Amino acid sequence: ERSRGLGDVYKRQPLLMPTLGLYLLSENSWSSKYIKSLLLALLFSTIGDGLLMFTAHDQLYFIAGLASFLIAHLFYVFFFLKNTKQKKLNPKRILVLGIYLFLFIYLLHDGLTGLLLYAVPVYACILAWMAYTAMQYGFEQHKKIKLLFLGGAILFMLSDSLIGLFAFTEIQTPLWIRRISIMLSYVLAQYLLISGANLSIQGFPSKKN
């Protein structure tokens, strides 16, 4: 049964995100605008990391981990929406992310059972929303911040897509490749998002190149 092998796919270190949180606090004061939403995003990511390490014992750990990351994404969304001046929808970005959502759910659908049939699509929608708001805010910013947010959003989608493909499809790859690809894309995604947010909080030039 695939669910019994989930723990082998989701090996993440729960101490990595607190390290990013400490980095963010070292660069900014606790009273900095919206920093709490970023720290909460990292907190729920840490909880998610911890829960996913136990998915081999019970699939409910995976669903709980998914919920934790969903909440983390909502805190990222809050940060981006509160900072962006762009209120108009961008049809091209919506189309691209819509195609991603369709392919993601289509490819995983046959491998999803029980609560996962509903939990995974809902999570994928929130992930895409986070990516969209990151792009909306990022494209208002200096090129450096734009690239950080864009890279972070894309890598987060890549990491979660790899998790889904490795866990719920028949794709066969060595375990070490699964772990390295998921871990690297996930850690880099968080690092890029936090780095971009840190620059924007510190008032890095907000202009298009």
C-alpha positions in Angstrom: 0.0 0.0 0.0 1.4 3.4 -1.0 0.4 5.1 2.2 2.7 2.9 4.2 5.7 4.2 2.3 4.9 7.9 2.6 7.4 8.3 5.5 10.3 7.4 3.2 9.3 10.2 0.8 8.7 13.0 3.2 12.0 13.1 5.1 12.4 16.7 6.1 14.3 18.3 9.0 11.9 20.3 11.3 14.8 22.5 12.5 15.4 24.1 9.1 12.5 26.4 9.2 13.1 27.8 12.7 16.6 28.6 11.5 15.0 30.8 8.7 12.8 32.3 11.4 15.8 33.3 13.5 17.5 34.7 10.4 14.4 36.9 9.7 14.3 38.1 13.3 18.0 38.9 13.3 17.4 41.1 10.3 14.2 42.8 11.5 12.6 43.8 14.8 9.6 41.9 16.2 7.5 45.0 15.5 8.3 45.1 11.8 5.2 45.3 9.7 3.7 41.8 8.9 6.8 39.9 10.1 4.5 37.9 12.4 2.7 36.5 9.4 6.0 35.3 8.0 7.0 33.7 11.3 3.7 32.0 11.5 4.1 30.7 8.0 7.5 29.2 9.1 5.9 27.9 12.3 3.2 25.9 10.5 5.8 24.7 8.0 7.8 23.4 10.9 4.8 21.6 12.3 4.1 20.2 8.8 7.6 19.0 8.5 7.4 17.2 11.8 4.0 15.5 11.0 5.2 14.3 7.6 8.0 12.4 9.2 5.4 10.0 10.7 3.3 9.3 7.7 4.6 5.7 7.6 2.6 5.1 10.8 -0.7 6.5 9.7 -2.0 8.4 6.7 -3.7 10.9 9.0 -0.2 12.3 9.8 0.0 13.2 6.1 -3.4 14.9 6.1 -2.5 16.8 9.3 0.8 17.8 7.7 -1.0 18.9 4.6 -3.3 21.1 6.7 -0.3 22.6 8.5 1.3 23.6 5.2 -2.1 24.9 3.9 -2.2 27.3 6.9 1.4 28.3 6.2 0.5 29.2 2.7 -2.4 31.3 3.9 0.0 33.3 6.1 2.2 33.8 3.0 -0.9 34.9 1.1 -1.8 37.3 3.8 1.7 38.9 3.6 1.5 39.3 -0.1 -2.0 40.6 -0.3 -1.4 43.2 2.5 1.7 44.5 0.7 0.7 44.4 -3.0 -0.8 47.4 -4.7 -2.0 45.3 -7.7 -5.7 44.6 -7.2 -6.5 43.6 -10.8 -6.4 40.0 -11.7 -3.7 38.8 -14.2 -5.4 36.5 -16.7 -2.1 35.1 -18.0 -0.8 34.1 -14.5 -4.2 32.6 -13.7 -4.2 30.6 -16.9 -0.7 29.2 -16.2 -1.6 28.3 -12.6 -4.9 26.9 -13.7 -3.2 24.5 -16.2 -0.8 23.5 -13.4 -3.7 22.7 -11.1 -5.5 20.7 -13.7 -2.4 18.6 -14.5 -1.5 18.2 -10.9 -4.9 16.9 -9.9 -5.4 14.8 -13.1 -2.1 13.0 -12.6 -2.7 12.3 -8.9 -6.4 11.5 -9.0 -6.2 7.8 -9.5 -3.8 7.4 -6.6 -5.9 9.3 -4.1 -8.3 7.6 -1.7 -10.5 8.6 1.2 -10.0 12.1 2.6 -7.0 12.6 0.2 -9.5 12.8 -2.7 -10.6 16.2 -1.3 -7.6 17.3 0.8 -5.0 17.2 -2.0 -7.1 19.3 -4.5 -7.9 21.9 -1.8 -4.3 22.1 -0.8 -3.2 22.4 -4.5 -5.6 25.4 -4.9 -4.2 27.2 -1.9 -0.7 26.5 -3.1 -1.5 28.0 -6.5 -3.1 31.0 -4.8 0.1 31.6 -2.7 2.1 31.4 -5.9 -0.2 33.8 -7.7 -0.1 36.4 -4.8 3.7 36.0 -4.6 3.9 36.8 -8.4 1.5 39.7 -8.1 3.5 41.3 -5.4 6.9 40.3 -6.8 6.3 41.9 -10.2 5.7 45.3 -8.5 9.1 45.1 -6.9 12.8 45.6 -7.8 14.1 42.8 -10.1 15.9 41.1 -7.3 12.8 40.7 -5.1 10.8 39.7 -8.1 13.1 36.9 -8.9 13.3 35.7 -5.3 9.5 35.5 -5.0 9.1 34.0 -8.5 11.7 31.4 -7.8 10.3 30.6 -4.3 6.8 30.1 -5.7 7.9 27.9 -8.6 10.2 25.8 -6.3 7.4 25.3 -3.8 5.1 24.0 -6.5 7.9 21.8 -7.8 8.6 20.3 -4.3 4.9 19.6 -3.6 4.4 18.2 -7.1 7.3 15.8 -6.6 5.8 14.7 -3.3 2.5 14.0 -5.0 4.0 12.2 -8.0 6.3 10.1 -5.9 3.6 9.1 -3.4 0.5 8.7 -5.4 1.6 7.6 -8.9 3.5 4.6 -10.3 6.7 6.7 -10.9 9.7 4.6 -9.8 12.9 6.5 -8.7 15.6 5.7 -6.2 14.8 6.8 -2.7 17.8 9.1 -2.4 16.7 11.0 -5.5 13.3 11.4 -4.0 14.6 12.8 -0.8 17.2 15.1 -2.3 14.9 16.5 -5.0 12.1 17.2 -2.5 14.3 18.6 0.2 16.4 20.8 -2.0 13.4 22.3 -3.8 11.5 22.8 -0.5 14.3 24.4 1.4 15.3 26.7 -1.5 11.6 27.7 -1.9 11.3 28.8 1.7 14.7 30.5 1.7 13.8 32.5 -1.5 10.4 33.5 -0.2 11.8 34.6 3.2 14.7 36.4 1.5 12.4 38.3 -0.8 10.1 39.2 2.1 13.1 40.3 4.2 14.3 42.7 1.5 10.8 44.1 1.0 10.3 44.7 4.7 13.6 46.5 4.8 12.5 48.9 2.1 14.6 47.6 -0.8 13.9 49.7 -3.9 10.3 49.0 -5.0 10.3 49.6 -8.7 10.3 47.6 -11.9 13.5 47.1 -13.9 
